[in-house]
Amino acid sequence: MAFKTEIEFKLPKGYIDENGDIHREGVMRLATAADEILPLREPKVQANPSYLSIILLSRVITKLGTIESITPRIIEKLFTSDIAYLQNLYQTFNAIEPLKMEVSCPSCSHKFETEVPFLGES
């Protein structure tokens, strides 16, 4: 299975540009640490933490229809159902996958796969 760094999506409603054209299909890339950290310095985010998702989505969406430069202003103009869809997609696409490891039972030597807990988990 190949490691995916981008995912295509189709918005439920779509972005309507200044010409009245609707843009529904797009591409989202995996987020980096900078994508999640740098927006925290933004005055708009400091004044309203809910604005973080707007900036974050504008950083990781690389294409929306024919638009290839996604700005916070474009994300602001999306319908709430599209924002909810994108937030869910972001969370799913960027989720940490559990580390799996093959182990053997000390009693019977049966081999099986188990998940390794993340640091701080028990």
C-alpha positions in Angstrom: 0.0 0.0 0.0 1.5 3.3 -1.1 1.8 6.2 1.4 -0.7 8.9 0.3 0.2 12.5 0.9 -2.8 13.9 -0.9 -6.5 13.1 -1.1 -9.1 14.2 -3.6 -12.5 15.3 -2.3 -15.9 16.6 -3.5 -17.7 19.2 -1.4 -21.4 18.7 -0.6 -22.3 22.2 -1.8 -19.2 23.9 -3.3 -17.5 27.2 -3.3 -19.2 29.9 -5.5 -16.7 32.3 -6.9 -17.2 35.9 -8.0 -18.3 34.8 -11.5 -21.0 32.5 -10.0 -19.0 29.3 -10.9 -19.3 26.5 -8.4 -16.1 24.6 -7.4 -16.7 21.3 -5.7 -13.8 19.0 -6.4 -10.5 19.6 -4.7 -7.3 18.2 -3.3 -6.1 18.2 0.3 -2.5 17.3 1.4 -1.3 15.9 4.6 -0.7 18.6 7.3 2.8 19.3 8.6 3.8 20.5 12.0 4.2 24.0 10.6 0.6 23.9 9.3 -0.7 23.3 12.9 1.8 25.6 14.7 2.2 28.7 12.6 -1.5 29.7 12.5 -1.4 30.0 16.3 0.6 33.2 15.9 -2.1 34.8 13.7 -3.9 37.7 15.4 -7.2 36.4 14.1 -6.7 33.0 15.7 -5.5 34.6 19.0 -8.7 36.8 19.0 -10.9 33.9 18.0 -9.5 30.3 18.3 -12.3 29.0 16.1 -10.6 30.8 13.2 -7.7 28.2 13.4 -9.6 25.7 11.2 -10.1 28.4 8.5 -6.4 29.1 8.3 -5.5 25.4 8.6 -7.8 24.4 5.8 -6.4 27.2 3.6 -2.9 25.8 4.1 -3.7 22.1 3.4 -6.2 22.5 0.5 -4.0 22.7 -2.6 -6.8 22.9 -5.2 -10.5 23.7 -5.3 -12.0 23.3 -8.8 -9.9 25.5 -11.0 -8.6 27.6 -8.1 -5.0 26.6 -7.2 -4.3 29.3 -4.6 -6.6 28.8 -1.6 -6.8 31.7 0.8 -8.5 32.0 4.2 -11.0 34.3 2.4 -12.0 31.5 0.1 -12.5 29.1 3.1 -14.5 31.8 4.9 -17.0 31.8 2.0 -17.7 28.1 2.1 -21.1 26.9 3.3 -21.0 25.4 6.8 -21.8 21.9 5.5 -18.7 22.2 3.4 -16.6 23.4 6.3 -17.8 20.5 8.4 -17.0 18.0 5.6 -13.5 19.4 5.3 -12.8 19.4 9.0 -13.9 15.7 9.2 -11.8 14.9 6.1 -8.8 16.7 7.7 -9.2 14.8 11.0 -9.6 11.4 9.2 -6.8 11.9 6.7 -4.3 13.2 9.3 -5.2 10.7 12.0 -2.4 8.8 13.7 -2.4 5.2 12.7 -1.7 2.8 15.5 1.6 1.0 15.4 1.2 -2.8 15.1 3.7 -5.4 16.1 3.8 -9.2 15.8 4.3 -10.9 19.2 4.3 -14.4 20.5 2.4 -15.8 23.5 5.0 -16.8 26.2 2.9 -19.9 27.1 2.0 -21.5 23.8 4.2 -19.6 21.3 1.1 -18.6 19.2 2.0 -15.6 17.1 -0.5 -12.7 16.8 -0.5 -9.0 15.9 -1.2 -6.3 18.6 -1.3 -2.5 18.7 1.5 -0.7 20.5 0.2 2.1 22.7 1.3 5.6 22.0 3.6 7.3 24.6 1.6 8.2 27.7 -1.1 5.6 27.0 -1.5 2.5 29.0 
